[in-house]
């Protein structure tokens, strides 16, 4: 799942895709905790969710009362790895 702009800077929605096929499953009208929690509670076959670092999404998934596994999406996983790698290297390598 990820958010997207209906109108950049003012209105956002949530795009939900199948992790295996990449096919869109649903579009939620916003990116609110209530919308996502409600949608997830009505889904019987959702066991794993790939998401960005959004606390709203994290809390919405937790509030379902289901044992849904949350994983970082590929883009944010690589971006965070890069950020921490650069930070670590700056601490151990001499500066020029």
N, C-alpha and C positions, 0 to 999 in steps of 0.2 A: 504494500500500500504506500501511497505517496500523495502529497497534496499537489494541487495544480491551481492555476489562476483562471477563474471565469472572467475576471476583470482585474488585471494586475494592480496590486496595491489596495484593492478594496474588497474583492469577493473571491474566496477560495473554496475549492471542493476537494473531495478525496477520491482518488482512483484506486480501485481494488482489482488486482489481476491474479490469475492463477500462476503460482510459482513454477509449475512444471511446464506449462505451455506458453506463458506470457500473454495469454488472451485476457482482455478485460472482462471482469465479471460484473462489476457494478460501478456506478458513479454516485457518490453521496453529495448532497447539495452544499455541504460545508465541511469544515474540518474540526467540528466540535466533538468533545468527548461523548456527549449524549447520542449523537448520530451514529458514531462508530460502535459504541457499546450496544446500542439497540440493534444495529445490523448484525453484529457478531453473535448476539444472544439468539438470533433466529437462524443461525447457520449451524447445521449439525456436523459438517465435515471439515471444519477449520481447526487444524491442529498446530500449524506453524504459521507465523506471520513474519514477513520480512518488512522492516520499516526503517525510517531514518531515526534521528535522535530525539524526535518530538516527545516531550513529556506528556502532552495531551494524548497521543496515540498509546504511549506506554500505560498511562492510567486507565484509558478506556478499555484496553485489553485486559488489564488486571481486574477491572470492575465487572467483568462478565461472570466471574466465579468459575470459569473454565480453566483447565490446565493447558492453556495455549502457550507454546514455546515461541519466544520472541527472539529474532535474530536481526542483526544489522544488515541493511541492504548493501549490495556490492560496492556502489559508489561511495557511501559513507564509511564503509569498512576500510577501503583503500585510502580514502582521504584522511581518516583518523590515524591509520598506520603511518602514512607519510609524515603527518604532522609530528607524531611522537618520535619517529625515527630521526627527523631533522633536529628536534629538540635534544634528543639523546646524543647525537653526533656533535652538536655544538658544545655540549658539556665536556666531552672527552677529547675532542680534537683541538689542537692549537688554533687560535684565531690569527688571521693575517691582517 
